[in-house]
Amino acid sequence: MEIFRVLEPGIYTTVQDRGRYGYQQFGIPISGAMDQFAYRVANLLVGNPEDAAVLEITVFGPRLEVLAEADIAVTGAEMPITINDEAAEGWTSLRVRPGDVVALKQVRSGCRAYLAVTGGIDVPVVMGSRSTYVGGKLGGYQGRPLAKGDLLARGPAEPLKAPRKLPPNFIPRYPSEILLRAIPGPQDDYFDEGLRIFFGSEFKVSTKADRMGYRLEGPVVPHREGMPQSIISEPSVPGGVQIPPDGQPIILLLEQTVGGYTKIATVISTDISRVAQAKPGDKIRFEEVDLETAYGILRAQEQALQKIRETFAG
């Protein structure tokens, strides 16, 4: 069922879901929603499975003509939302009808918003996922960001019987000064003074920040004397922090599969969402944590999501 006609596409709007797993050995990255918490909550707000496809909207959003009745929800970055030029709320379900025009304006805080719709965005499944990988021109809507005139379909599902609204205590804030929790390694033994500088300094997000990775600017993070600055290329995971020869950290994200620079630390999985909401110019600091702490933070997030599910089921 056709659901949206794209009147204006926004700066960079793509179809994303949970991600594409099992193909990294072939050079196909995970892709998927950068902020998994906001993405999953958007789907819960409209009654979808948590892995349904949504629109990921970066910095400035689209204008969409509604073609069928449905519920939508917008989560993530604070982007002013209007329906027929009337202000609407984020983190809540919104009923839309044929002829309505939904618009998202320039971001006020954060970087990426997520628009879910009843039934999920219906595009072909490629390698087990509907996510867009623009670098490979696959998945999503014709393997690219949305363009003016595109027609989007949704899957079969009924609108909600009652509206849903996320309790305020679950809504994240997206400050311009961001703390990322990270575990040293896997090549932390290549550093000594560099580790102290890395975990004790403030860095700025550069303009070279996208779904592949975020390049930071700040104090030089030196390698240990006599240690190589590069390694044999090896598989990368989202959150790995590379230190190239110039000593400026690079946080690897969802559209990277291998890397040949030493990785001083790995941002914990829950905090990838924090990276996703960082904009150029925002400040980042790293806090050292251990694996047990990281697991505890992940459990706390999953417990919060379970409470949200129970709230909507009640």
C-alpha atoms as one frame of an Amber mdcrd trajectory, in Angstrom:
protein
   0.000   0.000   0.000   1.454   3.374  -0.991   1.787   5.616   2.049   4.020
   8.615   1.222   4.852  10.761  -1.791   8.121  12.595  -1.222   7.558  16.312
  -1.798  11.005  17.273  -0.472  13.540  14.627   0.590  15.490  16.472   3.286
  19.287  16.485   3.422  19.825  12.729   3.801  16.821  10.475   4.379  17.182
   6.713   3.985  15.239   3.549   4.770  16.840   1.622   7.640  15.977  -1.333
   9.849  17.870  -3.391  12.442  20.712  -4.016   9.995  22.206  -6.517   7.569
  24.155  -9.257   9.340  26.266 -12.119   8.014  27.827 -10.501   4.947  30.742
  -8.519   6.332  33.222 -11.087   5.044  32.064 -10.101   1.557  32.585  -6.387
   2.194  28.900  -5.684   2.898  28.565  -3.670   6.129  25.838  -3.958   8.748
  24.123  -0.663   7.894  20.822  -0.207   9.791  19.588   2.500  12.131  22.425
   4.402  13.801  20.423   5.115  16.979  18.955   1.723  17.771  17.100   2.882
  20.888  15.210   5.675  19.107  14.581   3.369  16.147  13.088   0.581  18.252
  10.911   2.953  20.265   9.560   4.550  17.066   8.311   1.144  15.961   6.809
   0.367  19.373   4.913   3.664  19.286   3.026   2.639  16.121   2.572  -1.028
  17.064   5.193  -2.456  14.708   7.701  -5.216  15.378  10.860  -3.537  16.668
  12.819  -4.531  13.554  10.425  -2.952  11.006  11.924  -0.536   8.485  11.722
   3.206   9.185  13.036   6.440   7.711  16.308   7.677   9.203  16.401  11.460
   8.840  19.628  13.445   9.183  19.802  17.123  10.297  16.944  18.428   8.113
  13.880  16.387   7.347  11.565  15.696   4.423   8.079  16.863   3.447   5.823
  13.887   2.805   2.318  13.740   1.345   0.258  11.058   3.086  -1.526   8.667
   0.686  -3.347   6.344   3.138  -4.525   6.388   6.741  -1.879   5.271   9.217
  -0.128   6.087  12.474   3.325   7.616  12.444   5.822   8.392  15.196   8.988
  10.477  15.162  11.729   9.806  17.699  15.402  10.615  18.088  16.783  14.083
  17.396  14.587  17.034  18.256  13.239  18.085  14.859  10.136  20.298  14.795
   7.284  18.271  13.265   4.244  19.677  11.503   1.153  18.050  10.023  -0.580
  20.430   7.615   1.575  23.236   9.085   0.297  22.511  12.601   2.915  21.627
  15.221   2.951  17.979  16.321   4.790  16.081  19.079   7.667  13.682  18.901
   7.864  10.402  20.837   4.118   9.861  20.399   1.860   8.204  17.825   0.167
  10.557  15.367  -2.783   9.606  13.139  -2.416  10.801   9.547  -4.876  10.615
   6.672  -4.781  10.910   2.882  -3.874  14.428   1.773  -2.032  15.340   4.980
   1.452  16.778   4.620   4.021  15.784   7.224   7.152  17.921   7.479  10.260
  17.766   9.650  12.330  20.926  10.032  15.977  21.540  10.903  17.278  19.747
  13.975  17.407  21.615  17.304  19.336  18.984  19.254  20.800  15.669  18.194
  21.443  14.712  14.585  19.176  11.857  13.439  15.427  11.311  13.780  13.396
   8.189  13.005   9.953   8.143  11.390   8.011   4.895  11.804   4.688   4.169
  10.125   2.027   1.489  10.580   3.262  -1.715   8.930   6.805  -0.429   8.389
   8.334   0.995   5.227   7.920  -1.715   2.583  10.939  -2.036   0.302  12.545
  -5.233  -1.030  14.530  -7.359   1.411  18.142  -7.593   0.239  20.447 -10.011
   2.060  18.001 -10.269   4.934  17.471  -6.541   5.470  15.615  -3.534   4.103
  18.411  -1.168   5.176  19.998   1.198   2.686  23.717   0.859   2.008  24.356
   3.877  -0.198  28.023   2.998  -0.781  26.994  -0.286  -2.394  23.782   1.057
  -3.973  21.756  -1.731  -2.405  18.786  -2.106  -0.090  16.366   0.600   0.950
  14.678   2.614  -1.797  16.696   1.804  -4.936  19.878   1.784  -2.868  19.937
   5.543  -2.347  18.647   8.411  -0.190  15.106   9.552  -0.933  14.511  12.001
  -3.782  11.625  14.277  -4.717   8.770  12.333  -6.294   9.575   8.953  -4.727
   6.577   6.847  -3.699   6.936   4.821  -0.499   4.785   1.849   0.452   3.999
   0.388   3.866   3.388  -3.171   4.987  -0.062  -4.555   5.885  -1.193  -3.638
   9.400  -4.062  -1.910  11.143  -3.721   1.496  12.808  -3.703   1.614  16.591
  -6.932   1.378  18.562  -5.633   4.031  20.956  -2.758   6.536  20.685   0.578
   5.839  22.363   2.906   8.289  24.056   6.326   7.566  25.534   6.575   8.502
  29.233   8.935  11.524  29.563  11.377   9.685  31.830  12.316   7.383  28.918
  13.049  10.190  26.425  16.806  10.684  25.938  18.430  14.099  25.838  20.985
  14.963  23.188  23.506  17.446  24.612  26.325  18.994  22.581  28.844  17.681
  25.133  28.795  13.889  24.952  30.317  11.233  27.178  31.126   7.935  25.480
  31.919   4.884  27.579  34.625   2.718  26.046  36.629  -0.423  26.775  40.391
  -0.229  26.055  41.587  -2.328  23.125  41.963  -4.412  21.139  45.340  -2.731
  20.442  45.618  -0.697  23.652  49.078  -2.233  24.209  50.304  -0.052  21.314
  49.803   2.993  23.567  50.972   4.196  26.961  50.826   7.999  27.302  48.337
   7.881  24.440  45.817   6.045  26.625  46.025   8.739  29.292  45.520  11.474
  26.696  42.663   9.615  25.012  40.654   9.071  28.194  41.604  12.436  29.705
  40.941  14.851  26.864  38.073  16.520  25.049  37.669  16.074  21.300  35.504
  17.858  18.745  33.431  16.144  16.054  34.865  17.231  12.690  32.923  17.792
   9.483  34.086  14.333   8.376  31.304  12.498  10.199  28.919  10.086   8.513
  27.546   6.559   8.737  31.012   5.087   8.054  32.676   6.865  10.939  33.309
  10.042  12.902  36.713  11.720  12.669  37.520  13.714  15.806  39.799  16.710
  16.350  41.771  17.379  19.519  45.029  16.543  21.277  47.316  14.172  19.390
  47.079  10.624  20.750  50.598   9.221  20.330  51.568   5.605  19.851  54.055
   3.996  22.189  57.601   4.599  21.031  58.720   1.924  18.619  55.213   0.558
  18.014  53.785   0.527  14.450  50.999   2.954  13.632  49.253   0.487  11.348
  48.351  -3.185  11.566  47.346  -5.837   9.073  43.788  -4.985   8.075  41.282
  -6.843  10.240  37.490  -6.934  10.627  36.064  -3.874  12.349  33.066  -3.525
  14.647  30.896  -0.469  15.241  32.446   1.595  18.012  36.064   0.719  17.334
  38.245   3.833  17.765  41.149   3.936  15.340  44.230   6.089  15.851  45.770
   6.877  12.446  49.302   8.296  12.055  48.102  11.888  12.680  46.898  10.868
  16.169  43.301  12.069  15.637  40.730   9.410  16.669  38.211   7.940  14.223
  35.100   6.216  15.626  34.116   3.438  13.221  30.378   3.016  12.682  27.875
   0.907  10.746  29.191   1.111   7.195  32.766  -0.048   7.754  33.954  -3.657
   7.499  37.761  -3.617   7.849  40.444  -1.309   9.183  44.219  -1.198   9.213
  44.894   1.358  11.943  45.440   0.443  15.580  42.289   0.639  17.717  42.887
   2.153  21.133  39.380   1.449  22.477  35.873   0.301  21.584  32.789   2.408
  22.384  30.201   0.189  24.088  27.224  -0.816  21.952  24.626   1.218  23.842
  26.639   4.407  23.288  26.684   4.064  19.503  23.306   5.813  19.747  25.069
   8.741  21.426  27.552   8.917  18.568  24.649   8.813  16.099  23.212  11.971
  17.660  26.488  13.941  17.601  26.875  16.764  15.064  30.017  18.447  13.737
  31.239  20.838  16.418  29.888  18.788  19.324  32.360  17.841  22.054  33.188
  14.247  23.003  34.987  12.761  26.003  35.707   9.082  26.620  35.232   7.266
  29.925  37.032   3.974  30.503  34.773   1.096  31.587  35.224  -2.656  31.817
  33.255  -5.409  30.108  31.120  -6.140  33.164  30.037  -2.498  33.356  29.219
  -2.499  29.645  27.007  -5.569  30.051  25.241  -3.890  32.986  24.497  -0.786
  30.896  23.160  -2.960  28.076  20.913  -4.876  30.510  19.585  -1.593  31.885
  18.670  -0.418  28.387  16.912  -3.684  27.582  15.013  -3.467  30.881  13.892
   0.055  29.951  12.652  -1.201  26.584  10.774  -3.994  28.313   9.047  -1.459
  30.557   8.082   0.534  27.473   6.598  -2.593  25.879   4.619  -3.270  29.046
   3.374   0.322  29.147   1.964   0.040  25.630   0.550  -3.443  26.214  -1.320
  -2.344  29.351
